């Protein structure tokens, strides 16, 4: 699954994806970037 990397400022593949729920109840996926180990985040079901 691809997501936006905040450090690289580009879409990359998520490493160690984890399902989370936002405060408003929406599902999201967060993980780390394989290139720079920065945070990655994607709203919506995977």
N, C-alpha and C positions, 0 to 999 in steps of 0.2 A: 504494500500500500504506500502511495506517495503522500507526502505532506510538505508544508512549508517550513523550512529551517530558518529560524530567526537570526542565526549567526552567519550562515552562507548567503542568506537572502535569495534562496532558490528552492525549487521543489526537488526533493530527494526521497529515497526509499527510507522508511522508518525502521530502526533497529529497536528491539525490545518493546513492541507496541503494548499498551495497556489501555483497557476500556475504562473510562471515567464518566461521571455524570456531572453536568454543570449545575449551578445553583438553580437555574430555571427548569431543570429536569431534562434538558436535551442531552442525548448521548454524544460522546466525543472520544477520540483516540489520541493519546500522547505517547511520546517515546523520545529516542535520541537519534541524532544524525550519524550515519556511518562514516562520513567524511571528517567532520569536525567535533563530534560528540556534543553538539549544541542541542537545545531543546527543540522539539518538533510538536506540532499540534494540528489536529484536524477535527472540525465539528461534523457530526453526522455518524451514522452507523457504518461499520466497516464491512 
